[in-house]
Amino acid sequence: MSQPAAPLLRRHAEALSGALPPLMVAAEHLANSMLPGAHGRRRIGPGAEFWQFRPSAPGDAATRIDWRRSARGDDLFVRETEWQAARAVTLWVDSGAAMQFSGDKSRDSKAARASLLAMALALVLLRGGERVGLAGAGLPARAGRGQAELLAYALTKEAQPEGEHGALDLHSAPAGGHVVLFSDFLGDLDHIEAALDAAAARSMRGILVQILDPVEEDFPFDGRTRFESMSGHLNYETLRAADLRGDYQARLSARKDRLALLARQSGWHNTTLHSDRPAAEGLLWLYHALGAGGR
């Protein structure tokens, strides 16, 4: 979606403001239940807001000692402030047909889980004063509640998949910012590697979030089985599906190893989350990973 799409998204978001999209409601519930009172990625740094006291350590200058707090006992304490510089975080959710897969009708599709995590993470970041954008949706990183509604609409809006996997384009993401990519990463990884190389050249850091259905991990198939891609472009039938399990799992493991290597080479984090696990687990991991990445 091109940049001029942002005004259209804004009009739709305004129309939806009276009745929030189900994604926004679910994401707010997730963010509130998992991270009550969270205010961004709190950590030590320049700022005016008090964060915490800590015991004085060798090397601390005398000017950093809080004498009023230290006077309460025999130990010296340093007053620490909270890092307050807002940063830009750009999200990307793979819109390819493959992300619509679910191994069980009672379970979220990979796309639904990725959108929920992306939206919940955006809410947590926006509440902390961070700027959040969405790659591929004409939404540059901005702060505020209005941006949350734009993100919710963009993530909810049904788009016709152009292929099995979506194309990653981070050119609109600001240099020096952070990026969080949600995909199953089961397609061609060459363009992911190229995007990470380009991002590293622009001093961008981020997280690769692989979303998989448990069926894609366990490969529980046996006997005669027909495999078909979500786009319908690929299909394969076998009479002995169980014979493929070993080779399939070896290839999946090799793919995960390559993703981990790409992340390490770029100074990024990576993880694999499963659609049958509580979404709160993934949100908590992402929250801490983004915080650690800013140090």
Order of alpha helices (4+ residues) and beta strands (2+ residues): alpha-alpha-beta-alpha-beta-beta-alpha-beta-beta-alpha-beta-alpha-beta-alpha-beta-beta-alpha-beta-alpha
